Amino acid sequence: MEKQQCQYYYFGGCTPRENFFTPCNTFSVGIFPFVPLSSGKGTKRKRGKIVVRVKGKTSEPKKVTDKAKEIISLLEEGNYSGPKIVSVK
């Protein structure tokens, strides 16, 4: 049986939007795998545990999301060996 490649995604409920005031100076996004439901029924999937958190300044959200996308591509290739929490400067 062929091993199925894991799909990773990122989510940040507090990701700042353009022209939107936020009282915080920093925010983070979590990178997680989509895993099958525990019942094993159907093809539905859910979020797994966060494997990497990327944090940065609210004034530069694009840098954080770009870094998250970079880490996701490394995770999907199986080449990520960095820290669990990544700070974008």
Secondary structure, DSSP 8 states (H G I E B T S, - for coil): -------EEEE-TT---TT---S-SEEEEEEEEEEE-TT--SS-EEE----EEEEEETT-HHHHHHHHHHHHHHHHHT---S-SEEE--
